[in-house]
Structure formats: C-alpha cells, structure tokens
C-alpha cells in the first residue's frame, strides 16, 4: 500500500511526466521542431538525469519513476531535435 506522502509524489510525477506527451506527439507528427530550444532540452535532460540519480541513491520511488519516464520522454524530444538539426545542416550543405 502506498502511503499518503508517496501518493502525492506519484500524482505529481504522473502529471509533470505526461506533460511531455503532447510535445512529443506534435514533434513526431508535424516533423517541425523549430520551436524547440536545443539548449533548454540539453539542460533539462541533464537535470532530470541528476534527479533520477538522486532518487536512486536516496531510494525515493516516486522520484525514480517520474524521472526515469521523464528522461525517456524529454530525451526523445532531444533526439528528434538533434536529428532535425542534422537534417537541416545536411540539406543546406548539399551533402547526402
């Protein structure tokens, strides 16, 4: 059984984590990542990785779960952004 403090953590984790799903869906479907800031996502993903490490070392399950899933989702946006930038550079340089 989950105690009330952990329950609050899980609810917060679910809400903040699923907030990335619309961004990923839009980026994937539209193939337009021009509105995505690469520096912001680099910093954010790095911060989430540190929060995940903290959760693991402190053995705080809501923190571990939330940050593991957020790292996956935000990391997906970051990968899409980097692929988009590489594609644009290749297109403008005339290289295949």
C-alpha positions as CSV (number, residue, x, y, z in Angstrom):
1,X,0.0,0.0,0.0
2,X,1.2,3.5,-0.9
3,X,1.4,6.0,2.0
4,X,-0.2,9.4,1.5
5,X,3.1,11.2,1.0
6,X,4.2,8.8,-1.7
7,X,0.8,9.1,-3.3
8,X,1.2,12.9,-3.6
9,X,4.6,12.2,-5.2
10,X,3.2,9.8,-7.7
11,X,0.3,12.1,-8.6
12,X,2.8,15.0,-9.2
13,X,5.1,12.6,-11.1
14,X,2.3,11.5,-13.4
15,X,1.1,15.0,-14.1
16,X,4.5,16.5,-14.8
17,X,5.6,13.5,-16.8
18,X,2.6,13.2,-19.1
19,X,3.0,16.9,-19.9
20,X,5.7,15.9,-22.4
21,X,3.4,13.6,-24.4
22,X,1.7,16.4,-26.4
23,X,5.1,17.8,-27.3
24,X,6.5,14.5,-28.5
25,X,3.3,13.8,-30.4
26,X,3.3,17.1,-32.2
27,X,7.0,17.0,-33.0
28,X,6.7,13.4,-34.3
29,X,3.6,14.1,-36.5
30,X,4.5,17.6,-37.8
31,X,8.2,16.9,-38.2
32,X,8.6,20.6,-37.2
33,X,11.0,21.1,-34.3
34,X,11.8,24.8,-35.0
35,X,10.1,25.9,-31.8
36,X,12.1,23.5,-29.6
37,X,15.1,25.0,-27.9
38,X,18.2,22.7,-28.0
39,X,20.0,24.4,-25.1
40,X,16.9,24.1,-22.9
41,X,16.4,20.5,-23.6
42,X,20.1,19.7,-23.1
43,X,20.0,21.4,-19.7
44,X,16.6,19.9,-18.8
45,X,17.6,16.3,-19.7
46,X,20.8,16.6,-17.8
47,X,18.9,17.9,-14.8
48,X,16.4,15.1,-15.0
49,X,19.3,12.6,-15.1
50,X,20.6,14.1,-11.9
51,X,17.2,13.9,-10.2
52,X,17.0,10.3,-11.3
53,X,20.4,9.6,-9.8
54,X,19.3,11.4,-6.6
55,X,16.1,9.3,-6.4
56,X,18.1,6.1,-6.9
57,X,20.7,6.9,-4.2
58,X,18.0,8.2,-1.8
59,X,15.7,5.3,-2.6
60,X,12.7,7.5,-3.2
61,X,10.5,5.5,-5.6
62,X,8.2,8.4,-6.8
63,X,11.3,10.4,-7.8
64,X,12.9,7.4,-9.5
65,X,9.7,6.5,-11.5
66,X,8.9,10.1,-12.5
67,X,12.4,11.0,-13.6
68,X,13.0,7.7,-15.4
69,X,9.9,8.2,-17.5
70,X,10.6,12.0,-17.9
71,X,14.1,11.2,-19.0
72,X,12.8,8.9,-21.7
73,X,10.2,11.4,-22.9
74,X,12.3,14.5,-22.8
75,X,15.2,12.5,-24.2
76,X,13.0,11.6,-27.1
77,X,12.3,15.2,-27.9
78,X,16.0,16.0,-27.6
79,X,16.9,13.2,-30.1
80,X,14.2,14.4,-32.5
81,X,15.6,18.0,-32.3
82,X,19.2,16.8,-32.9
83,X,18.1,14.7,-35.9
84,X,16.2,17.7,-37.2
85,X,19.2,20.0,-36.9
86,X,21.5,17.5,-38.6
87,X,19.0,17.1,-41.4
88,X,18.8,20.8,-41.9
89,X,22.6,21.2,-42.0
90,X,22.9,18.4,-44.5
91,X,20.2,19.9,-46.7
92,X,21.8,23.3,-46.7
93,X,25.3,22.0,-47.3
94,X,24.3,19.9,-50.3
95,X,25.8,16.7,-48.9
96,X,23.8,13.5,-49.0
